[in-house]
Amino acid sequence: MSIPSFLKSTAMTLAIVASGSLFAQGTPINTTAFDALVAQGPVADAATIASSTWATKIKQAGTLRLGGTQTSNLFSLLNEKDGRMRGFDAGLAQLLARYILGDGAKIQFTQVNSSTREQVLINNQVDIVFATYSITPARAEKISFAGPYYTSQAGVLVKSNNSAIQSYNDLAGKRVATQAGSTGPAILAQFAPKGIVQEFQTHQEALDGLRQGRVDAYVTDHTLLLNALSLGTGDAKLAGAPFGAQDPYGVGLPKGSDGVAFVNAFLKKVQADGTWAKLWTISIGQRTGSTAVPTPPAIP
């Protein structure tokens, strides 16, 4: 079976990351390049806006009401010095605001978490949600999704001096951390059934367990692990390539909204003109040591 380009690029990332040296001090985002990319993003013409009642409403309001996060280092992190959020999700949201309103800064932000993302859309508190939001059938019963615009899988994190664990195939008999309530336990049951699973309540607690030597490995979403490495101190590394089912990230919209077609057309546009690739490079690639841009997922 051929290896998808996303995995090929990730494998390159892993080869570079293995030493841990790239993350000795953490790699901050290039704010100048990020801001310039958003400022140069495409702007929809009047006919394109008029074709969507969802986009027309936003245009008339003069602001895009965004549900998102501000603590995700690679995807959406608030810079307290200038009050701006930057990262892959934040960049797509700002590019969408520019596409509709001509200005990427015309955003009204609402903080969301995994338990409030559907509700803010149902309650009409936001127009859209960008928050590493996995597309699932249960969620799609309550809201609509545009995209996917990104995909992830599961990954294995170990201490940088661990040579015994090279991939999930080496987890038998090892103490393996994962998050309670996440897909981690099910993934481990399928791919590492002989691992000794220890469930932690939070991502940070699992990271602490690994770094303190209470567990041998940590299995969770590969994107979360990249995020941890980009903030880390060089004491951890990824073991092997991502594995398991693809986890597609979508853009949350009100149920039945014609904004789905509008956002999908926008996503296809920024993929085709190279903006998606440039944003990935600035937000993720340059900060995780990968020079090979992944192929974005196909959009319906």
C-alpha positions in Angstrom: 0.0 0.0 0.0 1.4 3.4 -1.0 2.2 5.9 1.8 0.1 9.1 1.7 2.0 12.3 1.2 0.9 13.5 4.6 2.6 10.5 6.2 5.7 11.0 4.0 6.1 14.5 5.2 5.5 13.5 8.8 8.1 10.8 8.5 10.6 13.5 7.5 9.5 15.5 10.5 10.1 12.6 12.8 13.6 12.0 11.4 14.5 15.6 12.2 12.7 15.7 15.5 14.3 12.5 16.8 17.3 14.3 18.3 15.0 16.7 20.2 17.5 19.5 19.6 15.1 21.5 17.5 12.9 22.0 20.5 15.5 23.0 23.0 14.0 26.5 23.4 10.8 26.1 21.4 10.4 27.7 18.0 8.1 30.8 17.9 6.0 31.6 14.9 7.3 34.1 12.4 4.8 36.8 13.1 5.9 39.1 10.2 5.4 36.3 7.7 2.1 35.2 9.2 0.6 38.7 9.2 1.8 39.4 5.7 0.2 36.2 4.4 -3.2 37.0 5.9 -2.9 40.6 4.5 -2.3 39.2 1.0 -5.2 36.7 1.2 -7.9 36.6 -1.5 -11.0 38.8 -1.3 -14.4 37.6 -2.6 -16.3 39.7 -5.1 -19.8 40.9 -4.5 -21.5 38.2 -6.5 -19.7 35.4 -4.5 -20.8 37.0 -1.2 -24.4 37.4 -2.5 -24.6 33.7 -3.5 -24.5 32.8 0.2 -27.0 33.9 2.9 -24.5 33.0 5.5 -21.7 35.1 4.0 -24.2 38.0 3.3 -25.2 38.1 6.9 -21.6 38.4 8.0 -20.8 41.0 5.4 -23.8 43.1 6.6 -22.7 42.7 10.3 -19.2 43.8 9.5 -17.6 41.1 11.6 -17.0 37.3 11.6 -18.1 35.8 14.9 -15.5 33.1 15.5 -15.5 30.3 18.0 -12.0 29.1 18.7 -9.1 28.6 21.2 -6.2 30.8 22.1 -3.9 28.3 23.8 -2.9 25.9 21.0 0.7 26.8 20.1 0.6 25.5 16.5 -3.0 26.2 15.7 -4.3 29.2 17.6 -2.2 31.0 20.2 -2.8 34.4 21.7 0.1 36.8 21.6 -0.5 38.9 24.7 1.8 41.7 23.5 -0.2 42.6 20.4 -3.5 40.9 21.2 -3.4 38.8 18.0 -3.9 35.0 17.6 -1.7 33.1 15.2 -1.4 29.5 14.1 -2.9 27.3 11.4 -6.6 27.5 12.6 -6.2 31.2 13.4 -4.7 31.9 10.0 -7.5 30.2 8.1 -10.1 32.0 10.2 -8.4 35.4 9.5 -8.1 34.6 5.8 -11.8 33.8 5.8 -12.6 37.1 7.5 -10.5 38.8 4.8 -12.2 36.9 2.1 -15.7 38.0 3.2 -15.0 41.4 4.8 -11.7 42.5 3.2 -9.9 42.6 6.5 -8.6 39.6 8.5 -8.9 41.5 11.8 -12.6 41.9 11.6 -13.3 39.0 14.0 -15.3 38.8 17.2 -13.8 36.0 19.2 -15.5 33.5 21.6 -13.5 31.0 23.5 -14.7 27.4 23.1 -13.7 24.0 24.4 -14.6 20.4 23.5 -17.9 20.6 25.4 -19.1 24.0 24.1 -18.3 23.9 20.4 -21.7 22.6 19.2 -23.7 24.7 21.6 -22.3 28.1 20.6 -23.4 27.3 17.0 -26.8 26.0 18.0 -27.3 29.1 20.2 -26.2 31.5 17.3 -23.4 32.9 19.5 -20.9 32.4 16.6 -20.9 32.1 12.9 -18.2 29.5 12.7 -15.9 27.3 14.8 -12.2 26.7 14.0 -10.7 24.6 16.8 -9.0 21.4 15.6 -12.6 20.2 15.4 -12.8 16.5 14.5 -15.6 15.6 12.2 -17.7 12.8 13.7 -21.2 11.5 13.0 -22.5 12.4 16.4 -21.4 16.0 16.0 -22.7 16.2 12.5 -26.2 15.4 13.9 -26.2 18.8 15.7 -24.2 21.0 13.3 -22.8 21.1 9.8 -19.1 20.8 8.8 -17.1 22.3 6.0 -13.8 20.7 5.0 -11.9 18.7 6.1 -9.0 21.2 6.0 -6.5 19.1 7.9 -6.0 15.5 9.1 -4.2 13.9 12.0 -3.7 10.4 13.5 -2.4 8.9 16.7 1.3 9.2 17.7 3.7 7.9 20.4 5.8 10.2 22.5 8.7 8.9 24.6 11.7 10.5 26.5 14.5 11.5 24.2 16.9 8.9 25.7 14.4 6.0 25.1 15.7 3.6 22.4 13.6 0.7 23.3 10.3 2.1 21.9 10.6 2.8 18.2 6.9 2.7 17.4 3.5 1.5 18.8 4.7 -2.1 18.0 7.1 -1.8 21.0 4.5 -0.9 23.6 3.8 -4.5 24.9 4.5 -4.6 28.6 5.3 -0.9 28.7 3.4 1.7 30.9 1.5 3.8 28.4 -0.2 7.1 29.2 -3.3 8.4 27.4 -6.1 10.8 28.2 -9.3 9.5 29.8 -12.4 10.2 27.7 -10.3 10.5 24.5 -9.9 8.0 21.7 -6.6 7.0 23.2 -7.8 4.0 25.2 -9.6 2.5 22.1 -6.6 3.1 19.9 -4.3 1.3 22.4 -6.7 -1.6 22.7 -6.6 -2.0 19.0 -2.9 -1.4 18.2 -1.1 -2.1 21.5 -3.4 -4.5 23.5 -0.5 -5.7 25.7 0.5 -2.2 26.8 -0.2 -1.3 30.5 -2.5 1.7 30.0 -2.6 4.5 32.5 -5.4 7.1 31.9 -4.7 10.7 32.9 -7.4 13.4 33.1 -5.5 16.0 31.1 -2.9 16.3 28.4 -0.5 18.1 30.7 -0.8 15.4 33.4 0.1 12.7 30.8 3.1 14.8 29.7 4.2 15.2 33.3 3.8 11.5 33.9 6.1 10.8 30.9 8.8 13.3 31.9 8.8 12.2 35.5 9.3 8.5 34.5 5.9 7.3 35.8 5.1 6.0 32.3 7.2 4.9 29.4 5.2 6.4 26.6 2.3 8.7 25.8 -0.2 8.0 23.1 -2.6 10.6 21.8 -3.4 12.8 18.8 -0.3 13.3 16.7 -1.1 17.0 16.4 -1.1 17.4 20.2 2.3 15.8 20.4 3.7 18.1 17.8 2.3 21.0 19.8 4.0 19.7 22.9 7.3 19.2 21.1 7.2 22.8 19.7 6.9 24.1 23.3 9.2 21.6 24.9 12.7 21.4 26.2 14.2 18.6 24.1 13.5 15.9 26.7 11.0 14.1 24.5 10.7 12.8 21.0 8.2 11.0 18.7 8.6 7.3 18.3 7.7 6.1 14.8 5.2 7.4 12.3 1.6 8.3 13.1 -0.8 5.4 13.0 -4.5 4.5 13.2 -7.5 6.1 11.5 -7.3 9.5 9.9 -8.8 12.2 12.1 -10.3 14.9 9.8 -10.5 18.4 11.2 -13.6 20.4 10.0 -15.0 23.9 10.2 -18.1 24.0 12.4 -21.2 25.8 11.0 -24.8 26.0 11.9 -26.8 23.0 10.9 -28.0 23.2 7.3 -26.2 26.4 6.7 -25.3 27.3 3.1 -22.0 28.5 4.6 -20.8 25.0 4.1 -20.6 25.4 0.3 -19.1 28.9 0.7 -16.4 27.8 3.1 -15.6 24.7 1.1 -15.1 26.9 -2.0 -12.9 29.2 0.1 -10.8 26.3 1.3 -10.4 25.0 -2.2 -9.3 28.4 -3.3 -6.6 28.8 -0.7 -5.4 25.3 -1.4 -5.1 26.0 -5.1 -3.4 29.3 -4.9 -0.7 28.1 -2.5 -1.9 30.0 0.6 -2.8 26.8 2.5 0.8 25.5 2.0 2.4 28.8 3.0 0.2 28.9 6.1 1.2 25.3 7.1 4.9 26.1 6.6 4.7 29.2 8.8 2.5 27.8 11.5 3.6 24.2 11.7 6.4 23.2 9.3 9.1 25.8 10.3 8.3 25.1 13.9 8.5 21.3 13.8 11.4 20.9 11.5 9.5 19.7 8.4 10.2 21.2 5.0 7.9 18.9 3.1 4.4 20.3 2.9 1.6 17.7 3.3 -1.1 17.3 0.7 -4.3 18.8 2.1 -7.3 16.5 2.5 -9.8 16.4 -0.4 -12.8 18.6 0.2 -16.2 17.3 -1.0 
